[in-house]
Structure formats: C-alpha cells, structure tokens
Amino acid sequence: MTLMITPTPTGFATRAAAYSRGDKPAVSPKSAQSSTRPGCAAALESAGYRVTRVDVGRDIAEVLAKLRPDVAFNALHGRFGEDGTIQGMLEILAIPYTHSGVLASALALQKDLAKTVMAAAGVPVAYGKVVDRHEAAKRHALEPPYVLKPLYEGSSLGVVIVKQGRSHPPQEVGRDDWPYGDALLAERYVDGLELTCAVMGDRALGVIEVRPVSEAFYGYDAKYAKGGSIHVLPAEIKPNIYHDIQQLSLRAHRALGCRGVSRADFRYDEAKGENGELVCLEVNTQPGMTETSLVPEMAAHAGISFAELVSWMVEDASCDR
C-alpha cells in the first residue's frame, strides 16, 4: 500500500492517499490542487498499485501508525510537508517515503541557508539578505529593483516584486493580516527568462522556459491554474546555457542532499555580458504533479510516462534519506 499526502495552499494537509502493489503498500504524491490526487492515484493504479486515500490532519502520525503503508508518497507543499517535519515523523515511524529526507527538505525550504550552500558548491545565486517584514515596509531593503520572499514558503506564495523607480517600500508586507511570517529574504531582482530543470535520481531532465500568461513572474496562479503559463520544451536558448542549467541543477540537488525528484528554477538575462547572467533562484524538493506541472512534462520529453514517473518515485522511496 502507498499513502498519498496532499495539502491545502495555506495550511497543513487535507487529503492523502495510500497505494500498494500486491501486498506491498506505499504513500502518494503532492498537489496544491485536487486534480493531482486522482491523476497520481490513477497512474499508480494503472501500474498495479493498490491505492488508499486518507484525510490528513494533526492526527496523521496515529493514522499512519494504524495503516502501516509500505511507502509514503509525500504530496505536501510548504511548511510541515516540505520542511522536514513530515519526513521526520515518517523516519520515526520507519515508513519509507518519497522525495528528499529531513535535512535536505528543511535546508531547501529555508531560502537563505539554501543559497549559502548552493553558492559554496559553485551554483550562482543572486545577492540577498534576511530582513524583518516590518522594517521592509518602512524602508527599502535593497536598491530597487528587488524581490521580497517569505523565508520558509513555497509555491511563490507571498512574493513581492519591487520594481525599478518605486519610491516607497511595499506596504503589504507590514500589514497585520500578512500570513507568511516575519522573516523575509530580500534578493536582487534578476531580469530575463524563467527557466527550470528537474533532476530524477542522478539524471538531469530537459530545460523548460516558462512564460506566464498574465503575471510578470511564475507565481502561484501561473503554476497551478490551467492555462496560467506556456511551457517551451526544450527551452530555446544557446546549447551551452542549456547544458549549464542541467549541470547546475544536478550540482544544487547534490549539494543540498536531495533525493528522488527535485526541480531547480533559474533566471537567465541574455543581455548581461557576453554569455548573459544565469542565476539559480531555488530548488523545490517536492515539485508539483498537477496536469499543468513541469516535472511530468520534462519526464515525458525524456520518454518517461506519468505512470512510469510516479512508479519510479515509489520504488525509490526509503528511510534515512
């Protein structure tokens, strides 16, 4: 049996599912939208897994202890599901699970520490610093243009772009109802193409250029709304830049200690210098698996069907990741 754990965009988890092949259980994939659950579940069932869906809440440890799945396919976004918390619980329960382990998950989600580790490994990152959101609302954290990002969130939630020439700092980050924590990463804005590359085990897949339809950057709606972005695969960039992105994605994956599938996001400014400027924005340790998601598209381009992808993830699952 495989168990699938899925989140709400703003909270802990609301759904999960369990799968197994024969007498061998497992845990299912992540999604910010309900469309992921049936897609992954159906793909695993078509591959011969028995699937059990489970509602996920604060009692998840008790639920899992009773179910005792052979594998947990983690389908959570953001805090609790992607920050090492659920991974640590699965380690204690001795239930093998998909994606990255405790340390890599926690490290990749804390953006400032992830940037430090990646930079030390030779992965180019944009200059940034951690600031308090109240201070960022009073005075510019950096010279515009720059970006403010919640330090611990995923799915581009809470990202604020401060454009060139803006005289006043962003007031929205100082509001009483700001839901993304007090610590922000202020980062130099890098113009150019939005590029992304997935790593599957020890293999870099293809590079996609993401062109958001209605947003200036690849935000939440562009990621999860159908038709929110156009994916160009393979990305129409110079072959050497394409190869560099693949190699840097592998390097970042290994430096952070990622396992299973990860996805590295980049910006590439062709106008900077002779070869342009290539910067890694972040590594997602549990990339989305919806019908609009990037990793299944990259896998298909490499000749790997969706059923083969999720089956590989289940078979790759383990503890001590």
N, C-alpha and C positions, 0 to 999 in steps of 0.2 A: 504493500500500500504506500502511495505517495501523498503527502499532505501539502496543499497549496495555501499560502498565506497572502492575503491581499489587503491593502489599506484604503482608508478614505484620504482625500487630498490634504486634510488639515489635522487629522487625529491619529489615533493608534490604528488598529486594523478592524475591519468589519466583516471580512469574509476570509475563508481559507478552504482548501480542498485537499483531499488525500488520494493518492494513486498507488497502484501496485501491479506488478506483472506476476501472475501466478500467486504464490504465497509470499511474494516479496514486496512489502509496502514502500512508499516514498512521500515527499512533500512538494507541492506545486508552485508555479511561477507568480510573479508580481504584476500588479497593474494599478494604475490610478483610476481606471475606468472599468466598468463591469464587463465590457466587451472582451477583455483579456481573459477572464476566467473561463468562459465557455470555449474560447479559441484554444487555449493551452490544454484545458481538460480534454477537449475533443481530439486534439493532436496526440496526446498521451494515450487516450483510449484506443485510437486507431493504431497505435504502435503496440498494443497489447497490455497496457497498464490498467489496473483496476483503480478507479478514481473515487475518492470520498471527499465531499465538500464540507467544510467546517466553518462556522462563525467564529471569528477571532476577537477576543477581548482580553481583559486583565486576568482572566482565568485560563489563559492559553496553556500555561505550564501544566495545570491539572488536566486539561483536555488532552494534551499530547501524551501525558503520562498514562492515561487510560487507553488511548488509541494505539500507542507504540508503533508508529509507522516505521517502515524500513528506511525511508528517506523523506526529508522535509524539503520541498521545493519552495524556497522563500520568495514571496511575491510582494513584499512590503516596500514602501517608499519612505525616505526621510528618517526622522528620529524613531527610535525603538526597533524598526525593522531593518534599517540600513546602517546603523551606527555601532554595531557590535552587541547591542542589548539582546536581541532575539537569538543571535549567534551564540552568545554566552549561555543562554538558557538551554539551547539545543546541545551544547557541549556538556552541560551538567547532566542533562537527560540521556546523554550518549546516543542521540539520534543523528545520523549522518544528514548533512544538509548541503544545498547548492550554493553557488556563488562564493564570495570571499569569507574568510574567517573573522574572528573577533578583532584582532589588531588592525588588519587591513581595512575592514569596514569602518572602524572608528577613525582611523587615520585619514582615509579618503574623504570622509564626510566633514572633517574639521579642516576647512579650506586653507587656513594659514599654515598649519603643520604639513598638510599635503604638498603645498607649494615649496616649502623648505626642503622636504625630502626629494621631490622631483628635481628641483634646481641642483641639489647636490649630486644627483645622478646624471646631470647634463641635459635635462629636459628644459627648454626655455619657457619661462613664465613671466608674466607681467609684474612690474613693481606694485607692491601693495602693503598695507598696514592695517592692523586691527584698531577700530575706533568704537567709542560708545555712541549709540544712536542719538542720544540727546545732544551730545557735542556736535555730531554730524548735522543736526538740524539747525544749530546756531551758527556754524561757520563751515566753509568748505573744507572737507577732509584732505583733498588734493586739489591741485590746479585743474579746472575743467579742461577737457572732458575726462570724466572718470565714472566708475561704476561702484555702487554700493550693493553688497550681497550679505544676506544673513549668514553668519559663520557656520551654522550647522544644518541648513535646509538643503533640500534637493528640488528637482523639477522646475528650477528657475523661479521658485516662489520668493516673493519679496525683493526681487532685483530691481534696482532703480538706476537708470542711466542719466547722469548729469551732463548735459550737452555743452559744447564749446560756447562761451559767451554768456552762460547763465550767471546772473549777478547774485542771486540768492541761493543758499543751500536748500536741499529738498526738505520741505516741512513735513511730508508724510511720514518720515521715519521717526519723528518726535511725537507723533500722536499717541494719546492714551490707549487707543484700541489697536496699536501696532502688535501683530500676533507672532512675530518671528524672533523674539529675544532682543536683548540689549546690545550684544556684540555684533558688529558688522565688519566685513572686510572691504576696505576702500582700495580700489585697484585701478591702475591706469587703463583708460579705455583704448582698446586696440581696434582700429578700423579694419574693414576688409571682409573677406569671405568667411562664412561659417562652415567649418569642415569637421568631420568626425570619423573615427575609425574604431572598429571593435576588435578585441582580442578574444580568441576562443582557445583556451588552454595555452599553448605556446605558439599559436599561429595568429598573425595579424590578417584580418579580412580586408575587404575593399574600403576605399575612402569615398564618403558621400559629401557633396556640397548641399547644405540645407538653405533653402531660400524661403523665409517666412513670407506668407501671402499678405498679411495685414499688420504685422508688427515689425519694428525695426530690428528686433533680435529674436532668437529662437526661444521664446517664452513659453509659459505653461499652455496657453491656448494653441500655439503653433505646434507644440509637442503632441497634444492629446486630442485636439479637435480634428475631425475628419476634414481634409482639405485645408488645414491650417498652414501647411508648408509644402513646398515642392522639393523632392529629393533627386539630385542629379548623381547617378552612379553608372560608371565611375566619374568622379569629380573631374571637371575639365580644367586641369592645372598641369603645370610642367611635370614631366615624368620624375625628375629628381625630387621635386617637392612632394609628390605623391608617395614616393619611396621613403622620404624622410619622415612623413607623417606615420607611415606604417611602423618604421623602426622606433620612432619616439613613443608610439603607443605601446609597443612591446616593452620598451625601457621603463616607462611610467608604471605599467602593470607589474613588472617585476620589482621595481624599487619600492612600491607600496606594499608588496607582498600579496597581490590579488590572486585569486583562484577562479577557475571556471571561466565565465564570460564577464568582460568589462568593456567599457566604451570610453575613449578619450576624446574630448572636444577641443578644437583648435580655432584660432583666428589667424588668417593669413592676409597681410597687407602687401599686395603686389607692388605698390608704389614706393615702398621703403627700400632704398638701396638697390644694388644690382640684382640680388636674389629675393628681395622682399623681406618682410618680417613675419616669422612663424612663431606663434605663442600657444602653449597648452593652457587652456582655461581650467580644466578639471578632469578627474577620472570618476566615472559613475560605476560603482561596483555591482549595481543591480539595474542594468538598463531596462527600459520598458519593453513590454512584449504585447502591445496592442496592435491592431491592424495598421496603424499609422507609424509604428515604431521602426527604428533604424536597424537594429541588430538582425531581426528576421530578414529584412531586405538585403543586408550585406551577406548573410548566410546563403540566401537563395542565389545571389550573384555568384557565389563560390560553389554552387551546385549542391548545397545542403538544404533539404526541405525543412519546413517548420517542424514536422514530426521528428525528423532526424535531429534537429537542433535541441528541442526540449528533451528528447530521449538521451542525447549525449549529456545534457546537464544533469539529468537524474543519475545516469551511470557514473558520472564524475563525482557525485556527492560523497562526502566523507566527514568525519570529525577531525579535530586537530588540523584545521586548515590555516 
